[in-house]
Amino acid sequence: MNYVDGFVAAVPTANREAYLNHAERAAALFKEFGALSVVECWGDDVPEGKLTSFPLAVKREADETVVFSWVTWPSRAVRDAGWEKLMADPRMSPAAIPMPFDGKRLIYGGFQMIMQA
């Protein structure tokens, strides 16, 4: 079964186009290095929680929007090899693709798919 990397971040709302440009450029590299697909979602119904929520998790500020993204890989092995290539590729450097958000508040992780309907 496929492997998935998931991401949640807070992006300044004014940076939506810059974020989309960043995501499109990064997606091309992810796919070049083995990803099957890259999905980017711009939050428009992301409620504040009192104990847990996406906004709380990323410490979203009033002028920011929560984004939810995932990259699908054929396997964990392909993902690990892909990430190694991505991190070594100068096209993925912050100078080449500046992050239009605070990367310190990015939440990410790798997940084994256990069910897909």
Biopython code that builds the backbone (N, CA, C, O; Angstrom):
import numpy as np
from Bio.PDB.StructureBuilder import StructureBuilder

atoms = [
    (1, "MET", "N", (0.852, -1.180, 0.000)),
    (1, "MET", "CA", (0.000, 0.000, 0.000)),
    (1, "MET", "C", (0.897, 1.243, 0.000)),
    (1, "MET", "O", (2.042, 1.181, 0.449)),
    (2, "ASN", "N", (0.391, 2.346, -0.492)),
    (2, "ASN", "CA", (1.150, 3.590, -0.597)),
    (2, "ASN", "C", (1.580, 4.123, 0.764)),
    (2, "ASN", "O", (1.124, 3.659, 1.809)),
    (3, "TYR", "N", (2.466, 5.106, 0.720)),
    (3, "TYR", "CA", (2.956, 5.798, 1.903)),
    (3, "TYR", "C", (2.634, 7.275, 1.738)),
    (3, "TYR", "O", (2.671, 7.790, 0.620)),
    (4, "VAL", "N", (2.318, 7.968, 2.828)),
    (4, "VAL", "CA", (1.887, 9.373, 2.752)),
    (4, "VAL", "C", (2.684, 10.228, 3.723)),
    (4, "VAL", "O", (2.875, 9.859, 4.881)),
    (5, "ASP", "N", (3.149, 11.380, 3.235)),
    (5, "ASP", "CA", (3.692, 12.425, 4.095)),
    (5, "ASP", "C", (2.602, 13.478, 4.239)),
    (5, "ASP", "O", (2.057, 13.947, 3.240)),
    (6, "GLY", "N", (2.282, 13.854, 5.472)),
    (6, "GLY", "CA", (1.256, 14.864, 5.711)),
    (6, "GLY", "C", (1.845, 16.114, 6.334)),
    (6, "GLY", "O", (2.819, 16.053, 7.085)),
    (7, "PHE", "N", (1.235, 17.261, 6.009)),
    (7, "PHE", "CA", (1.729, 18.559, 6.460)),
    (7, "PHE", "C", (0.565, 19.468, 6.852)),
    (7, "PHE", "O", (-0.480, 19.461, 6.200)),
    (8, "VAL", "N", (0.744, 20.240, 7.904)),
    (8, "VAL", "CA", (-0.192, 21.295, 8.286)),
    (8, "VAL", "C", (0.658, 22.517, 8.621)),
    (8, "VAL", "O", (1.653, 22.411, 9.338)),
    (9, "ALA", "N", (0.262, 23.676, 8.098)),
    (9, "ALA", "CA", (1.026, 24.908, 8.340)),
    (9, "ALA", "C", (0.082, 26.101, 8.401)),
    (9, "ALA", "O", (-1.058, 26.036, 7.941)),
    (10, "ALA", "N", (0.574, 27.177, 8.971)),
    (10, "ALA", "CA", (-0.136, 28.459, 8.962)),
    (10, "ALA", "C", (0.584, 29.364, 7.976)),
    (10, "ALA", "O", (1.784, 29.607, 8.111)),
    (11, "VAL", "N", (-0.143, 29.863, 6.989)),
    (11, "VAL", "CA", (0.437, 30.699, 5.939)),
    (11, "VAL", "C", (-0.216, 32.081, 5.999)),
    (11, "VAL", "O", (-1.442, 32.175, 6.056)),
    (12, "PRO", "N", (0.577, 33.149, 5.986)),
    (12, "PRO", "CA", (-0.050, 34.468, 5.926)),
    (12, "PRO", "C", (-1.036, 34.516, 4.748)),
    (12, "PRO", "O", (-0.676, 34.198, 3.615)),
    (13, "THR", "N", (-2.251, 34.908, 5.023)),
    (13, "THR", "CA", (-3.298, 34.928, 4.000)),
    (13, "THR", "C", (-2.871, 35.744, 2.785)),
    (13, "THR", "O", (-3.205, 35.392, 1.654)),
    (14, "ALA", "N", (-2.145, 36.816, 3.007)),
    (14, "ALA", "CA", (-1.672, 37.649, 1.899)),
    (14, "ALA", "C", (-0.660, 36.920, 1.017)),
    (14, "ALA", "O", (-0.386, 37.361, -0.099)),
    (15, "ASN", "N", (-0.101, 35.810, 1.504)),
    (15, "ASN", "CA", (0.910, 35.059, 0.753)),
    (15, "ASN", "C", (0.323, 33.871, -0.021)),
    (15, "ASN", "O", (1.061, 32.969, -0.420)),
    (16, "ARG", "N", (-0.981, 33.866, -0.231)),
    (16, "ARG", "CA", (-1.594, 32.714, -0.900)),
    (16, "ARG", "C", (-0.941, 32.418, -2.257)),
    (16, "ARG", "O", (-0.589, 31.269, -2.526)),
    (17, "GLU", "N", (-0.778, 33.413, -3.098)),
    (17, "GLU", "CA", (-0.189, 33.184, -4.423)),
    (17, "GLU", "C", (1.268, 32.761, -4.315)),
    (17, "GLU", "O", (1.716, 31.889, -5.060)),
    (18, "ALA", "N", (2.008, 33.365, -3.402)),
    (18, "ALA", "CA", (3.405, 32.973, -3.191)),
    (18, "ALA", "C", (3.468, 31.528, -2.699)),
    (18, "ALA", "O", (4.343, 30.767, -3.113)),
    (19, "TYR", "N", (2.541, 31.151, -1.814)),
    (19, "TYR", "CA", (2.498, 29.776, -1.326)),
    (19, "TYR", "C", (2.191, 28.813, -2.470)),
    (19, "TYR", "O", (2.830, 27.768, -2.593)),
    (20, "LEU", "N", (1.219, 29.164, -3.302)),
    (20, "LEU", "CA", (0.867, 28.297, -4.418)),
    (20, "LEU", "C", (2.050, 28.132, -5.366)),
    (20, "LEU", "O", (2.312, 27.030, -5.848)),
    (21, "ASN", "N", (2.764, 29.221, -5.634)),
    (21, "ASN", "CA", (3.950, 29.146, -6.483)),
    (21, "ASN", "C", (5.002, 28.223, -5.858)),
    (21, "ASN", "O", (5.583, 27.381, -6.542)),
    (22, "HIS", "N", (5.236, 28.388, -4.565)),
    (22, "HIS", "CA", (6.173, 27.530, -3.825)),
    (22, "HIS", "C", (5.739, 26.073, -3.930)),
    (22, "HIS", "O", (6.557, 25.198, -4.213)),
    (23, "ALA", "N", (4.470, 25.814, -3.706)),
    (23, "ALA", "CA", (3.949, 24.445, -3.723)),
    (23, "ALA", "C", (4.068, 23.816, -5.108)),
    (23, "ALA", "O", (4.431, 22.646, -5.226)),
    (24, "GLU", "N", (3.768, 24.574, -6.147)),
    (24, "GLU", "CA", (3.862, 24.036, -7.511)),
    (24, "GLU", "C", (5.301, 23.676, -7.856)),
    (24, "GLU", "O", (5.553, 22.630, -8.453)),
    (25, "ARG", "N", (6.233, 24.522, -7.490)),
    (25, "ARG", "CA", (7.646, 24.249, -7.776)),
    (25, "ARG", "C", (8.135, 23.043, -6.979)),
    (25, "ARG", "O", (8.848, 22.194, -7.512)),
    (26, "ALA", "N", (7.754, 22.966, -5.708)),
    (26, "ALA", "CA", (8.159, 21.828, -4.886)),
    (26, "ALA", "C", (7.508, 20.542, -5.380)),
    (26, "ALA", "O", (8.148, 19.490, -5.395)),
    (27, "ALA", "N", (6.242, 20.615, -5.785)),
    (27, "ALA", "CA", (5.530, 19.421, -6.261)),
    (27, "ALA", "C", (6.239, 18.807, -7.465)),
    (27, "ALA", "O", (6.332, 17.584, -7.571)),
    (28, "ALA", "N", (6.733, 19.638, -8.364)),
    (28, "ALA", "CA", (7.448, 19.121, -9.538)),
    (28, "ALA", "C", (8.670, 18.317, -9.097)),
    (28, "ALA", "O", (8.983, 17.283, -9.687)),
    (29, "LEU", "N", (9.359, 18.794, -8.061)),
    (29, "LEU", "CA", (10.523, 18.072, -7.564)),
    (29, "LEU", "C", (10.118, 16.789, -6.847)),
    (29, "LEU", "O", (10.754, 15.752, -7.033)),
    (30, "PHE", "N", (9.072, 16.848, -6.032)),
    (30, "PHE", "CA", (8.581, 15.634, -5.371)),
    (30, "PHE", "C", (8.273, 14.558, -6.414)),
    (30, "PHE", "O", (8.669, 13.403, -6.259)),
    (31, "LYS", "N", (7.573, 14.942, -7.462)),
    (31, "LYS", "CA", (7.201, 13.974, -8.500)),
    (31, "LYS", "C", (8.426, 13.476, -9.263)),
    (31, "LYS", "O", (8.499, 12.301, -9.623)),
    (32, "GLU", "N", (9.378, 14.357, -9.509)),
    (32, "GLU", "CA", (10.615, 13.941, -10.180)),
    (32, "GLU", "C", (11.333, 12.854, -9.375)),
    (32, "GLU", "O", (11.963, 11.966, -9.948)),
    (33, "PHE", "N", (11.233, 12.932, -8.048)),
    (33, "PHE", "CA", (11.935, 11.998, -7.186)),
    (33, "PHE", "C", (11.045, 10.873, -6.657)),
    (33, "PHE", "O", (11.363, 10.249, -5.645)),
    (34, "GLY", "N", (9.923, 10.616, -7.348)),
    (34, "GLY", "CA", (9.161, 9.402, -7.067)),
    (34, "GLY", "C", (7.779, 9.548, -6.481)),
    (34, "GLY", "O", (7.063, 8.551, -6.375)),
    (35, "ALA", "N", (7.365, 10.747, -6.092)),
    (35, "ALA", "CA", (6.013, 10.905, -5.528)),
    (35, "ALA", "C", (4.965, 10.632, -6.597)),
    (35, "ALA", "O", (5.151, 10.961, -7.769)),
    (36, "LEU", "N", (3.877, 10.035, -6.180)),
    (36, "LEU", "CA", (2.754, 9.766, -7.084)),
    (36, "LEU", "C", (1.867, 10.992, -7.255)),
    (36, "LEU", "O", (1.372, 11.268, -8.348)),
    (37, "SER", "N", (1.670, 11.727, -6.153)),
    (37, "SER", "CA", (0.816, 12.914, -6.209)),
    (37, "SER", "C", (1.154, 13.843, -5.054)),
    (37, "SER", "O", (1.699, 13.433, -4.029)),
    (38, "VAL", "N", (0.806, 15.120, -5.261)),
    (38, "VAL", "CA", (0.975, 16.144, -4.229)),
    (38, "VAL", "C", (-0.338, 16.921, -4.187)),
    (38, "VAL", "O", (-0.832, 17.382, -5.216)),
    (39, "VAL", "N", (-0.894, 17.060, -2.988)),
    (39, "VAL", "CA", (-2.173, 17.764, -2.822)),
    (39, "VAL", "C", (-1.974, 18.912, -1.844)),
    (39, "VAL", "O", (-1.398, 18.733, -0.771)),
    (40, "GLU", "N", (-2.453, 20.088, -2.220)),
    (40, "GLU", "CA", (-2.391, 21.278, -1.367)),
    (40, "GLU", "C", (-3.815, 21.780, -1.138)),
    (40, "GLU", "O", (-4.582, 21.937, -2.088)),
    (41, "CYS", "N", (-4.164, 22.027, 0.108)),
    (41, "CYS", "CA", (-5.518, 22.490, 0.444)),
    (41, "CYS", "C", (-5.423, 23.774, 1.273)),
    (41, "CYS", "O", (-4.687, 23.839, 2.257)),
    (42, "TRP", "N", (-6.185, 24.798, 0.855)),
    (42, "TRP", "CA", (-6.231, 26.099, 1.531)),
    (42, "TRP", "C", (-7.460, 26.113, 2.420)),
    (42, "TRP", "O", (-8.576, 25.972, 1.920)),
    (43, "GLY", "N", (-7.289, 26.278, 3.719)),
    (43, "GLY", "CA", (-8.396, 26.197, 4.664)),
    (43, "GLY", "C", (-9.458, 27.266, 4.456)),
    (43, "GLY", "O", (-9.143, 28.445, 4.297)),
    (44, "ASP", "N", (-10.732, 26.838, 4.458)),
    (44, "ASP", "CA", (-11.820, 27.812, 4.421)),
    (44, "ASP", "C", (-12.931, 27.466, 5.411)),
    (44, "ASP", "O", (-13.910, 28.203, 5.533)),
    (45, "ASP", "N", (-12.778, 26.344, 6.120)),
    (45, "ASP", "CA", (-13.722, 25.966, 7.178)),
    (45, "ASP", "C", (-12.930, 25.185, 8.224)),
    (45, "ASP", "O", (-13.116, 23.980, 8.396)),
    (46, "VAL", "N", (-12.043, 25.898, 8.918)),
    (46, "VAL", "CA", (-11.128, 25.274, 9.878)),
    (46, "VAL", "C", (-11.402, 25.902, 11.248)),
    (46, "VAL", "O", (-10.821, 26.935, 11.584)),
    (47, "PRO", "N", (-12.273, 25.290, 12.027)),
    (47, "PRO", "CA", (-12.696, 25.906, 13.284)),
    (47, "PRO", "C", (-11.594, 25.939, 14.341)),
    (47, "PRO", "O", (-10.724, 25.071, 14.402)),
    (48, "GLU", "N", (-11.671, 26.977, 15.166)),
    (48, "GLU", "CA", (-10.812, 27.081, 16.348)),
    (48, "GLU", "C", (-11.309, 26.067, 17.369)),
    (48, "GLU", "O", (-12.514, 25.884, 17.542)),
    (49, "GLY", "N", (-10.391, 25.426, 18.026)),
    (49, "GLY", "CA", (-10.762, 24.516, 19.103)),
    (49, "GLY", "C", (-10.408, 25.111, 20.445)),
    (49, "GLY", "O", (-9.693, 26.110, 20.526)),
    (50, "LYS", "N", (-10.909, 24.494, 21.496)),
    (50, "LYS", "CA", (-10.549, 24.931, 22.843)),
    (50, "LYS", "C", (-9.416, 24.080, 23.393)),
    (50, "LYS", "O", (-8.586, 24.563, 24.163)),
    (51, "LEU", "N", (-9.381, 22.813, 22.997)),
    (51, "LEU", "CA", (-8.344, 21.906, 23.467)),
    (51, "LEU", "C", (-7.409, 21.510, 22.325)),
    (51, "LEU", "O", (-6.187, 21.536, 22.476)),
    (52, "THR", "N", (-8.001, 21.140, 21.168)),
    (52, "THR", "CA", (-7.204, 20.778, 19.992)),
    (52, "THR", "C", (-7.866, 21.325, 18.737)),
    (52, "THR", "O", (-9.088, 21.464, 18.678)),
    (53, "SER", "N", (-7.064, 21.628, 17.749)),
    (53, "SER", "CA", (-7.563, 22.047, 16.437)),
    (53, "SER", "C", (-6.362, 22.311, 15.547)),
    (53, "SER", "O", (-5.237, 22.443, 16.029)),
    (54, "PHE", "N", (-6.606, 22.386, 14.249)),
    (54, "PHE", "CA", (-5.524, 22.753, 13.343)),
    (54, "PHE", "C", (-4.971, 24.144, 13.680)),
    (54, "PHE", "O", (-3.754, 24.305, 13.769)),
    (55, "PRO", "N", (-5.839, 25.160, 13.870)),
    (55, "PRO", "CA", (-5.298, 26.487, 14.189)),
    (55, "PRO", "C", (-4.432, 26.498, 15.457)),
    (55, "PRO", "O", (-3.390, 27.153, 15.493)),
    (56, "LEU", "N", (-4.863, 25.777, 16.490)),
    (56, "LEU", "CA", (-4.069, 25.720, 17.718)),
    (56, "LEU", "C", (-2.745, 25.000, 17.475)),
    (56, "LEU", "O", (-1.704, 25.422, 17.978)),
    (57, "ALA", "N", (-2.785, 23.929, 16.716)),
    (57, "ALA", "CA", (-1.581, 23.125, 16.486)),
    (57, "ALA", "C", (-0.478, 23.929, 15.810)),
    (57, "ALA", "O", (0.698, 23.767, 16.135)),
    (58, "VAL", "N", (-0.855, 24.797, 14.867)),
    (58, "VAL", "CA", (0.154, 25.571, 14.131)),
    (58, "VAL", "C", (0.282, 27.007, 14.651)),
    (58, "VAL", "O", (0.978, 27.833, 14.060)),
    (59, "LYS", "N", (-0.401, 27.289, 15.767)),
    (59, "LYS", "CA", (-0.365, 28.631, 16.365)),
    (59, "LYS", "C", (-0.730, 29.698, 15.329)),
    (59, "LYS", "O", (-0.044, 30.709, 15.172)),
    (60, "ARG", "N", (-1.834, 29.432, 14.630)),
    (60, "ARG", "CA", (-2.303, 30.351, 13.580)),
    (60, "ARG", "C", (-2.590, 31.712, 14.168)),
    (60, "ARG", "O", (-3.216, 31.834, 15.220)),
    (61, "GLU", "N", (-2.120, 32.742, 13.469)),
    (61, "GLU", "CA", (-2.384, 34.117, 13.870)),
    (61, "GLU", "C", (-3.571, 34.646, 13.065)),
    (61, "GLU", "O", (-3.982, 34.019, 12.089)),
    (62, "ALA", "N", (-4.118, 35.781, 13.459)),
    (62, "ALA", "CA", (-5.344, 36.317, 12.856)),
    (62, "ALA", "C", (-5.221, 36.550, 11.351)),
    (62, "ALA", "O", (-6.213, 36.447, 10.629)),
    (63, "ASP", "N", (-4.039, 36.855, 10.880)),
    (63, "ASP", "CA", (-3.850, 37.146, 9.455)),
    (63, "ASP", "C", (-3.315, 35.939, 8.672)),
    (63, "ASP", "O", (-2.740, 36.100, 7.596)),
    (64, "GLU", "N", (-3.507, 34.738, 9.215)),
    (64, "GLU", "CA", (-3.006, 33.522, 8.576)),
    (64, "GLU", "C", (-4.133, 32.542, 8.268)),
    (64, "GLU", "O", (-5.206, 32.591, 8.868)),
    (65, "THR", "N", (-3.862, 31.656, 7.321)),
    (65, "THR", "CA", (-4.785, 30.592, 6.928)),
    (65, "THR", "C", (-4.081, 29.257, 7.121)),
    (65, "THR", "O", (-2.885, 29.137, 6.853)),
    (66, "VAL", "N", (-4.814, 28.259, 7.583)),
    (66, "VAL", "CA", (-4.254, 26.917, 7.744)),
    (66, "VAL", "C", (-4.255, 26.214, 6.388)),
    (66, "VAL", "O", (-5.253, 26.227, 5.669)),
    (67, "VAL", "N", (-3.120, 25.601, 6.053)),
    (67, "VAL", "CA", (-3.042, 24.760, 4.862)),
    (67, "VAL", "C", (-2.809, 23.323, 5.306)),
    (67, "VAL", "O", (-2.157, 23.056, 6.316)),
    (68, "PHE", "N", (-3.362, 22.411, 4.519)),
    (68, "PHE", "CA", (-3.278, 20.975, 4.789)),
    (68, "PHE", "C", (-2.815, 20.331, 3.496)),
    (68, "PHE", "O", (-3.440, 20.513, 2.451)),
    (69, "SER", "N", (-1.733, 19.584, 3.556)),
    (69, "SER", "CA", (-1.120, 19.045, 2.349)),
    (69, "SER", "C", (-0.694, 17.603, 2.575)),
    (69, "SER", "O", (-0.464, 17.170, 3.704)),
    (70, "TRP", "N", (-0.595, 16.873, 1.472)),
    (70, "TRP", "CA", (-0.025, 15.543, 1.574)),
    (70, "TRP", "C", (0.629, 15.141, 0.259)),
    (70, "TRP", "O", (0.251, 15.587, -0.824)),
    (71, "VAL", "N", (1.624, 14.280, 0.407)),
    (71, "VAL", "CA", (2.362, 13.725, -0.728)),
    (71, "VAL", "C", (2.207, 12.219, -0.642)),
    (71, "VAL", "O", (2.464, 11.621, 0.402)),
    (72, "THR", "N", (1.786, 11.605, -1.740)),
    (72, "THR", "CA", (1.615, 10.156, -1.787)),
    (72, "THR", "C", (2.789, 9.537, -2.537)),
    (72, "THR", "O", (3.168, 9.988, -3.618)),
    (73, "TRP", "N", (3.342, 8.516, -1.947)),
    (73, "TRP", "CA", (4.485, 7.790, -2.501)),
    (73, "TRP", "C", (4.094, 6.323, -2.720)),
    (73, "TRP", "O", (3.170, 5.838, -2.068)),
    (74, "PRO", "N", (4.772, 5.614, -3.617)),
    (74, "PRO", "CA", (4.453, 4.199, -3.816)),
    (74, "PRO", "C", (4.813, 3.325, -2.616)),
    (74, "PRO", "O", (4.203, 2.276, -2.410)),
    (75, "SER", "N", (5.812, 3.754, -1.814)),
    (75, "SER", "CA", (6.244, 2.968, -0.656)),
    (75, "SER", "C", (7.091, 3.844, 0.264)),
    (75, "SER", "O", (7.504, 4.941, -0.110)),
    (76, "ARG", "N", (7.336, 3.353, 1.443)),
    (76, "ARG", "CA", (8.212, 4.052, 2.387)),
    (76, "ARG", "C", (9.635, 4.122, 1.823)),
    (76, "ARG", "O", (10.313, 5.138, 1.976)),
    (77, "ALA", "N", (10.083, 3.057, 1.181)),
    (77, "ALA", "CA", (11.444, 3.040, 0.623)),
    (77, "ALA", "C", (11.604, 4.112, -0.458)),
    (77, "ALA", "O", (12.616, 4.812, -0.492)),
    (78, "VAL", "N", (10.610, 4.241, -1.338)),
    (78, "VAL", "CA", (10.671, 5.276, -2.381)),
    (78, "VAL", "C", (10.630, 6.654, -1.735)),
    (78, "VAL", "O", (11.331, 7.567, -2.172)),
    (79, "ARG", "N", (9.820, 6.807, -0.707)),
    (79, "ARG", "CA", (9.734, 8.090, 0.003)),
    (79, "ARG", "C", (11.065, 8.451, 0.641)),
    (79, "ARG", "O", (11.529, 9.583, 0.508)),
    (80, "ASP", "N", (11.682, 7.502, 1.330)),
    (80, "ASP", "CA", (12.958, 7.787, 1.987)),
    (80, "ASP", "C", (14.031, 8.183, 0.967)),
    (80, "ASP", "O", (14.784, 9.131, 1.188)),
    (81, "ALA", "N", (14.097, 7.456, -0.143)),
    (81, "ALA", "CA", (15.067, 7.776, -1.198)),
    (81, "ALA", "C", (14.739, 9.128, -1.828)),
    (81, "ALA", "O", (15.641, 9.914, -2.122)),
    (82, "GLY", "N", (13.451, 9.398, -2.036)),
    (82, "GLY", "CA", (13.025, 10.669, -2.612)),
    (82, "GLY", "C", (13.392, 11.844, -1.729)),
    (82, "GLY", "O", (13.899, 12.855, -2.217)),
    (83, "TRP", "N", (13.141, 11.722, -0.434)),
    (83, "TRP", "CA", (13.481, 12.805, 0.490)),
    (83, "TRP", "C", (14.989, 13.043, 0.534)),
    (83, "TRP", "O", (15.433, 14.189, 0.615)),
    (84, "GLU", "N", (15.769, 11.982, 0.480)),
    (84, "GLU", "CA", (17.225, 12.142, 0.485)),
    (84, "GLU", "C", (17.662, 12.953, -0.737)),
    (84, "GLU", "O", (18.499, 13.848, -0.625)),
    (85, "LYS", "N", (17.099, 12.640, -1.891)),
    (85, "LYS", "CA", (17.416, 13.383, -3.120)),
    (85, "LYS", "C", (16.917, 14.823, -3.036)),
    (85, "LYS", "O", (17.609, 15.752, -3.453)),
    (86, "LEU", "N", (15.704, 15.005, -2.490)),
    (86, "LEU", "CA", (15.143, 16.348, -2.356)),
    (86, "LEU", "C", (16.031, 17.242, -1.490)),
    (86, "LEU", "O", (16.317, 18.383, -1.852)),
    (87, "MET", "N", (16.456, 16.719, -0.359)),
    (87, "MET", "CA", (17.244, 17.518, 0.567)),
    (87, "MET", "C", (18.628, 17.849, -0.003)),
    (87, "MET", "O", (19.235, 18.839, 0.405)),
    (88, "ALA", "N", (19.128, 17.049, -0.923)),
    (88, "ALA", "CA", (20.435, 17.299, -1.539)),
    (88, "ALA", "C", (20.340, 18.178, -2.782)),
    (88, "ALA", "O", (21.356, 18.683, -3.258)),
    (89, "ASP", "N", (19.142, 18.364, -3.310)),
    (89, "ASP", "CA", (18.964, 19.086, -4.567)),
    (89, "ASP", "C", (18.955, 20.598, -4.318)),
    (89, "ASP", "O", (18.143, 21.080, -3.527)),
    (90, "PRO", "N", (19.833, 21.350, -4.971)),
    (90, "PRO", "CA", (19.869, 22.806, -4.748)),
    (90, "PRO", "C", (18.583, 23.516, -5.187)),
    (90, "PRO", "O", (18.325, 24.634, -4.742)),
    (91, "ARG", "N", (17.776, 22.895, -6.047)),
    (91, "ARG", "CA", (16.504, 23.501, -6.454)),
    (91, "ARG", "C", (15.494, 23.525, -5.309)),
    (91, "ARG", "O", (14.490, 24.233, -5.385)),
    (92, "MET", "N", (15.751, 22.764, -4.260)),
    (92, "MET", "CA", (14.845, 22.706, -3.114)),
    (92, "MET", "C", (15.330, 23.597, -1.967)),
    (92, "MET", "O", (14.684, 23.659, -0.921)),
    (93, "SER", "N", (16.440, 24.273, -2.150)),
    (93, "SER", "CA", (16.995, 25.107, -1.081)),
    (93, "SER", "C", (16.092, 26.321, -0.823)),
    (93, "SER", "O", (15.368, 26.754, -1.720)),
    (94, "PRO", "N", (16.133, 26.864, 0.387)),
    (94, "PRO", "CA", (15.341, 28.065, 0.690)),
    (94, "PRO", "C", (15.651, 29.232, -0.245)),
    (94, "PRO", "O", (14.782, 30.064, -0.506)),
    (95, "ALA", "N", (16.878, 29.298, -0.749)),
    (95, "ALA", "CA", (17.220, 30.368, -1.686)),
    (95, "ALA", "C", (16.509, 30.176, -3.026)),
    (95, "ALA", "O", (16.115, 31.145, -3.674)),
    (96, "ALA", "N", (16.352, 28.917, -3.433)),
    (96, "ALA", "CA", (15.708, 28.615, -4.719)),
    (96, "ALA", "C", (14.189, 28.674, -4.620)),
    (96, "ALA", "O", (13.521, 29.177, -5.524)),
    (97, "ILE", "N", (13.647, 28.157, -3.520)),
    (97, "ILE", "CA", (12.191, 28.158, -3.298)),
    (97, "ILE", "C", (11.942, 28.702, -1.892)),
    (97, "ILE", "O", (11.783, 27.920, -0.955)),
    (98, "PRO", "N", (11.904, 30.024, -1.727)),
    (98, "PRO", "CA", (11.685, 30.583, -0.389)),
    (98, "PRO", "C", (10.325, 30.163, 0.183)),
    (98, "PRO", "O", (9.310, 30.172, -0.514)),
    (99, "MET", "N", (10.334, 29.800, 1.459)),
    (99, "MET", "CA", (9.085, 29.416, 2.111)),
    (99, "MET", "C", (8.320, 30.674, 2.501)),
    (99, "MET", "O", (8.834, 31.495, 3.261)),
    (100, "PRO", "N", (7.094, 30.840, 1.993)),
    (100, "PRO", "CA", (6.311, 32.033, 2.325)),
    (100, "PRO", "C", (5.488, 31.867, 3.610)),
    (100, "PRO", "O", (4.370, 32.370, 3.715)),
    (101, "PHE", "N", (6.064, 31.154, 4.577)),
    (101, "PHE", "CA", (5.403, 30.935, 5.859)),
    (101, "PHE", "C", (6.482, 30.570, 6.879)),
    (101, "PHE", "O", (7.638, 30.343, 6.522)),
    (102, "ASP", "N", (6.089, 30.519, 8.144)),
    (102, "ASP", "CA", (7.017, 30.205, 9.228)),
    (102, "ASP", "C", (7.183, 28.694, 9.331)),
    (102, "ASP", "O", (6.313, 28.001, 9.858)),
    (103, "GLY", "N", (8.297, 28.191, 8.826)),
    (103, "GLY", "CA", (8.553, 26.753, 8.829)),
    (103, "GLY", "C", (8.691, 26.156, 10.217)),
    (103, "GLY", "O", (8.566, 24.942, 10.376)),
    (104, "LYS", "N", (8.946, 26.979, 11.228)),
    (104, "LYS", "CA", (9.061, 26.460, 12.599)),
    (104, "LYS", "C", (7.718, 25.948, 13.120)),
    (104, "LYS", "O", (7.674, 25.141, 14.048)),
    (105, "ARG", "N", (6.624, 26.422, 12.517)),
    (105, "ARG", "CA", (5.291, 25.994, 12.956)),
    (105, "ARG", "C", (4.685, 24.953, 12.014)),
    (105, "ARG", "O", (3.498, 24.645, 12.120)),
    (106, "LEU", "N", (5.469, 24.421, 11.115)),
    (106, "LEU", "CA", (5.021, 23.371, 10.209)),
    (106, "LEU", "C", (4.955, 22.047, 10.963)),
    (106, "LEU", "O", (5.897, 21.676, 11.663)),
    (107, "ILE", "N", (3.851, 21.347, 10.817)),
    (107, "ILE", "CA", (3.695, 20.023, 11.414)),
    (107, "ILE", "C", (3.746, 19.026, 10.265)),
    (107, "ILE", "O", (3.069, 19.204, 9.252)),
    (108, "TYR", "N", (4.537, 17.991, 10.421)),
    (108, "TYR", "CA", (4.644, 17.009, 9.338)),
    (108, "TYR", "C", (4.924, 15.630, 9.911)),
    (108, "TYR", "O", (5.363, 15.486, 11.052)),
    (109, "GLY", "N", (4.664, 14.633, 9.102)),
    (109, "GLY", "CA", (4.958, 13.264, 9.500)),
    (109, "GLY", "C", (4.681, 12.312, 8.368)),
    (109, "GLY", "O", (3.961, 12.634, 7.423)),
    (110, "GLY", "N", (5.262, 11.130, 8.473)),
    (110, "GLY", "CA", (5.044, 10.070, 7.497)),
    (110, "GLY", "C", (4.074, 9.039, 8.047)),
    (110, "GLY", "O", (4.089, 8.719, 9.235)),
    (111, "PHE", "N", (3.231, 8.527, 7.162)),
    (111, "PHE", "CA", (2.158, 7.635, 7.586)),
    (111, "PHE", "C", (2.036, 6.425, 6.659)),
    (111, "PHE", "O", (2.046, 6.561, 5.436)),
    (112, "GLN", "N", (1.922, 5.246, 7.259)),
    (112, "GLN", "CA", (1.594, 4.053, 6.493)),
    (112, "GLN", "C", (0.094, 4.070, 6.224)),
    (112, "GLN", "O", (-0.705, 4.271, 7.139)),
    (113, "MET", "N", (-0.276, 3.864, 4.991)),
    (113, "MET", "CA", (-1.718, 3.745, 4.700)),
    (113, "MET", "C", (-2.164, 2.371, 5.184)),
    (113, "MET", "O", (-1.525, 1.360, 4.893)),
    (114, "ILE", "N", (-3.254, 2.348, 5.917)),
    (114, "ILE", "CA", (-3.786, 1.066, 6.399)),
    (114, "ILE", "C", (-5.168, 0.763, 5.821)),
    (114, "ILE", "O", (-5.680, -0.347, 5.971)),
    (115, "MET", "N", (-5.777, 1.772, 5.148)),
    (115, "MET", "CA", (-7.070, 1.574, 4.526)),
    (115, "MET", "C", (-7.290, 2.684, 3.511)),
    (115, "MET", "O", (-6.930, 3.838, 3.746)),
    (116, "GLN", "N", (-7.882, 2.328, 2.390)),
    (116, "GLN", "CA", (-8.267, 3.316, 1.394)),
    (116, "GLN", "C", (-9.561, 2.823, 0.770)),
    (116, "GLN", "O", (-9.630, 1.693, 0.288)),
    (117, "ALA", "N", (-10.582, 3.662, 0.779)),
    (117, "ALA", "CA", (-11.888, 3.243, 0.249)),
    (117, "ALA", "C", (-12.188, 3.977, -1.038)),
    (117, "ALA", "O", (-13.241, 3.764, -1.640)),
]
sb = StructureBuilder()
sb.init_structure("model")
sb.init_model(0)
sb.init_chain("A")
sb.init_seg("    ")
for serial, (resi, resn, name, xyz) in enumerate(atoms, 1):
    if name == "N":
        sb.init_residue(resn, " ", resi, " ")
    sb.init_atom(name, np.array(xyz, "f"), 0.0, 1.0, " ", f" {name:<3s}", serial, name[0])
structure = sb.get_structure()
